[in-house]
Every structure is written in structure tokens, then in C-alpha cells.
Amino acid sequence: MAQPMPGVSWRGCVLSPDPSLCVFEGAAEVRLADGGRRCAGRVEVKLQDQWGTVCSYSWDMADAEVVCRQLGCGVALEAPQYGYFGPGSGPIWMDHSLGLCLELGDESPHPVLQWLLVHSFLLLTQDLSGRDQDQVSLVAPGFVRLVGGNSPCSGSVEIYDRDQWKAVCHSHFGAKAAEVVCRDLQCGTALSVHGAAQLGEGASPVWDRELQCVGNESVLSSCPTQASRHQPCTHGNGTHVTCTWFRLVNGSTECEGRVEVEVLGTWGTLCASRWDLSDAHVLCRHLGCGFAESIPGGGHFGSGTGPVWRDSFHCDGTEAHLGQCPMTALGASPCSQENAAAVICSGECWAVLQSPAHHIRRVRLADGAGRCAGRVEIYYQGRWGTVCDDAWDLADAAIVCHQLGCGGALEAAGSARFGEGSGQIWLDGVNCSGAEAALWDCPAEAWGQHNCRHKEDAGVICSEFMALRLQNSDGCSGRLQVFYNGIWGSVCSNSMTAETASLVCKQLSCGDRGYLKTTSRYAKLSRTSWLDHVECGKSNSSFWQCPSAPWHPQSCDDRREEAHITCNAVPVPWDIAASDREKIRAVGGKDGCSGRVEIWHRGTWGTLCDNAWDMRDAEVVCRQLGCGSAVYALGQAAAGEGTGPMWLMECRGAELSLQDCWAQPGDSGACQHKADAAVHCSGEQWGWETSLGAWQGAGLGICPA
């Protein structure tokens, strides 16, 4: 054994079976926090019943590998520093790679922290001078994943074993294991588990063990395993699991009840303030319960006991699950258990009952930088078309806003204010009274009869349209403001954290870090201040999803409370034309749904760096390409090396396109074309026409996929 270094002693060191190691008594727990999943986040250690963080001094991939291995999370993908996942709380621990098991001598004012990570030598001492930005983080692939489904929470089960992903046989897997998988992935509860189809040539190898889960384990790596007692498994009998964050409770059947949502392991009631039949239909279909017959209110299914989530979903009825619907929480009013969302589903798999699919009508707002502003477009007879601005006024616009759940109308725009559409012009001479339920209920010329061109396309700006900016000449620093109800207003800084500031910067394409600043000089605030107590977390992919105090035009009255943010990068110019936003392609694969990911920016095709490239990024690419869900996220130029500029991209997984993700130019040192990212998508088209997911009260019910 090595001799003690000067100034240290060996007190408390207990020899392990390996005489070359010594382990302190009182082993600690380790966890990853605020990463949005179990195998990513800020490293935290529990010692003497107190959780604390680890200082990033000398933190590297070797240290991260140890934590990943201890948590059963495979190999380390990254070892971020400087508070990447936000500041923690409690004591800050510092790691020193001494190669020894030591205890500080009496000259140190801090007690020894009795912890030694398996296969590693880390001396941890309390550092009172540690700073939030010095805390360490890591990202790992995890012990289990679901691939090839229509979301990160459904697909074929794969387990990370001996440095590679392996498929799991259906005969080696049961309902209890499925519950643990969903819990491990923070995907709620298991909705279904069944045998998977043939995975095809080139699929991952097969895992040769059986899981013996009890069902209450928090992570799959805690389940006992044993050698397989069945016939050797092939890719033809894999396991497919579908998880859900949603459930119905207190109903007389499994297809009715109060809507509950799981958020980071906690089930709570969904508020009914914006709950409608389109949202309810998506949930019924997702749960395999047919379609929504009604959405009773007034606490019809009793009150819950947990939190009440104020999130609002804005589904159009075509989505496969609520997670695909746009969602907002910002500025939501308080909600009680008595105002819980509820639904009574048909409970059956219904086919088309009344109207053929080509009679379905829908409305949307296009190219307006948000769902509540843009060019008015109507889906009719299987095609999208526009509305002529002849006689277009606020009464007409108000019907569209109400129909979309976007509040009232602020402006009835004409002359192709939001750009010219294409295809059919469906309506002309619209003359609404204000009492109509839908735009097509208003008096107008017959469908398709008009004397207009697309330069006369009508548009709308609704009161619920929101925008975000930093008020300054460069757009990446200054007073934080939101546009709401037709007015720009400040955001107050109370309860705001670096997490919120960083999300603002990412959303504005101004880098990945933001620094909150306030003024120290008192002055009465006379201008509008819309929001206060905005608290964004790692699970939020946009500022609009962050919980806050309700909208109020005087949320604070002191200029010292106004939030000012400075971002760590100049704007990444994603302000490209609408036609350029869709310029993404997969190159070098067998079809347009697999290959090297390339994006068009300012007249040049470029590639994505595989640094931090994962399934969440791949999901967004496949969604934007119209190629179903992601099967694999590949790196190291798996589809060949590209040319042109390289980009670092980080997505949350729910974005509609890569242009909605955080991005910055790739560092030429860290990102070279030998590190080009690639993707393999399922190739299934999940659009409206092929998923048959539309139901707008026309008597349609859709069978679960």
C-alpha cells in the first residue's frame, strides 16, 4: 500500500478484498439531477444524509465513466463542466485524482467525506469557495432504451451490455419489467408490451439473459437477471414497449376518468382551463380507448391529492399522443383540483362512421412564427388552401382565433402579410357575424369560387400570440421582454435562475448560456411588465413551457426587478426565409430517410457534429424529414464525410425542426467531418393523411395503431 502523503492520515480507511484498495466506511449515494433523464445531469453525492454537488476541478471523461458505470448508465458521452445543468444546492464537493484512499489531516478545517466510487480513487473534500458554475455534469447513454417507436418512450427494448446495445427477447421480458423500463426512462407507466417485429439485417446483437424484476424497482439495472431458460432468441421475437405519461383515474372503466400526467416521477392532475375535445381525442386514441365522447367538468371524477399541472395542450386531433401537441404553461392562472381535466372515451376501436376523410376540415395559421399568428389556411377535400382577403375583418379573424384557442383577434391582416400561400384558394368574401363555431360556418362564396390571387391571402394575429426578445441593438443582450395581447412587456426577475436565462438564449439562437443581470438603482416601473416568477427547468424545451405567475400587466413596479440577460454568443442567424427552413436532407443512405444529416444555411449545405448527438436530436431530424421516428443516431461519419460548415446542435426532442433547436457553429478543433452525424429513421410517414389521426367532430373514431 502506498505510504501516506505529508499532512494526511489513514484514519477511517477500511481494506477491501483487494489489498490495493481501501474504502471509507459510510458509503455514499450518487445521482444525476436536472438532466431530463436518469443518465444525464448534474453529479450529486449524498453524504451524512445531505446531497451536495461535485466541483469541476480536474473533472474529465475518466471520472464521468466511473459515475456512468456505477449508475448502470453505460459509457460516458460527455463530461460537461461549469454548471451545464444548472446550479445545485447544499455543500459543494471537490474531487482530486490522487490514486489513493486518504483522509485529510488535522490541519484541514473540513471533515473527511467517506466515499470511494467503485473502480476509482476520488478524495472528496468540502470546498467552501466552490462556485455554481464549477459544478460537474455528465451525459450517458443509459442502461436501457426504446428504439424504432413513434416517440422516445416507445419502441423495441435494448439493453447496454459490454459496451454495445443488445435487443431483448420477448420471452425474457414481462409486464413488471416494462413498468420498470418506463419508470427508468421517466416515461410514466407502461401502456403496452408485446413481441416486436423482425428488426432486419444489421440490427443490434441479442441479449442472452432474462430479467427478474419485482416491478417496484426505480431503475432497470436494479432488477436481478439470470441466464436464459428458453430457446436462443432471434431478432424475430424482440420486445416492444409503449410507455405513457398519461392515465385516467377514478372512472368506472379504464377508458374514462380524471386526466393525470406524470412529471419527473410525480403524478398530478391536469388543469381543465384549456382542455377540449381535440386534446381529449388524442388522449383516448393514445390509450387505445377509441375517441372522446365528452369532457365532463366540475370535478366529475373527484379530486386528486397531488399537484395540479397548469400545462395547456393545443392539439389539432391528428397527433399520436399529447406529447406531440404544442404545449404552453407560461402565465397560466392558478388551478384547483375541482377544475381537473376529464374525459369519457368511447372505449372501442371505431372505424369511420359518418363522413369520409376527404370531408374533414381543419384550420391553421402558417408562417407567423407561432401557432396564434399567420396566414389563414384551411384543409378541405384532402388539400390545404388559403382564404382571400376580400371583406376580411376582425369579426372573421375572431372566429379563427377562437377556433384555435388563441384568444381574441388583434389584427385581421391582408395582402399576404405572412407571405403568399400556394395551391387552392378555398374561401372568398367571408362575412362572419361572430356567433359561428368555425370559419366555414360563416357566409361566403362557394368552396373554391373566388376572383383572387395569393398576393391577397388573409392572415390573423390573435391575442394569445407570443414572442420573445432581448431589447438591445444586437438582440442577444438587454431587457427581457415578451409580446402578449398585442403589447411588449418586461419580465420580472424574481425566482429567475441561470437555467431560465440560458433557455432564453437558446431560444433566441444566442448561445447556450445566459447571465441574469439587474439594476441596483430604484425607479418606479411605469411600463408594462407581463410576467414574474418564471421558473424554467431542464424538461422545458421552450420559454413558453415554463411555469410562472399568471399574466398581469403590472407584475412588478420596481425597475430593479426587471430581468436583463446577457448571452454568451452572438446570434446564430437562423432568420432565413421560410423556404430555407425546410432545407434539410439525409445523404449517403439507402433512401431519403437515412444517411448523413445536412442542413442548408445561407446558400451552403453543411453537416452536424456528432458531439452530444443523440436520439433526441435524431427524433427531430426524422420528424422534419417526414420519416417517422428515429431508429439510430449515428456518429463518426457513419454515412461518409460531408463538406461545408459544421454545426453543433442540441435538441430536447419535441421541436418541429432543427431550426428550433439550440445551435452554434462547430469548433474546427473539436468538430471535423470525420465526426459528421448521421441518422436512420423508421421511414414511416406519420403525417395527417397517413396516420388517419384527424377527428374534428365529424363522427370519426380512430383505432389505435
Salt bridges, closest charged atoms under 4 A:
GLU29 OE2 - LYS46 NZ 3.87
ASP34 OD2 - ARG42 NH2 2.98
GLU44 OE1 - ARG31 NH2 2.77
GLU44 OE2 - ARG42 NH2 2.88
GLU103 OE2 - ARG11 NH2 3.67
ASP106 OD1 - ARG11 NH2 3.47
ASP134 OD2 - ARG131 NE 2.94
GLU158 OE1 - ARG145 NH2 2.79
ASP161 OD2 - ARG162 NH1 3.06
ASP161 OD2 - LYS166 NZ 2.97
ASP184 OD1 - ARG38 NE 2.42
GLU210 OE1 - ARG229 NH2 3.41
GLU210 OE2 - HIS230 ND1 2.67
GLU260 OE1 - ARG247 NH2 2.90
GLU260 OE2 - ARG258 NH2 3.04
ASP316 OD2 - ARG362 NH2 2.53
ASP367 OD2 - ARG375 NH2 3.06
GLU377 OE1 - ARG364 NH2 2.79
GLU377 OE2 - ARG375 NH2 2.95
GLU411 OE2 - ARG417 NH1 2.36
ASP457 OD2 - HIS454 ND1 3.07
GLU464 OE1 - ARG274 NH2 3.33
GLU499 OE2 - LYS538 NZ 3.48
ASP532 OD2 - HIS533 NE2 3.67
ASP558 OD2 - ARG560 NH2 2.83
GLU562 OE2 - ARG479 NE 3.38
GLU562 OE1 - ARG527 NH2 2.95
ASP580 OD1 - LYS583 NZ 3.28
GLU598 OE1 - ARG585 NH2 2.69
GLU598 OE2 - ARG596 NE 2.94
ASP614 OD2 - ARG37 NH2 3.38
ASP614 OD2 - ARG616 NH2 3.21
ASP660 OD1 - ARG581 NH2 3.22
ASP676 OD2 - HIS673 ND1 3.14
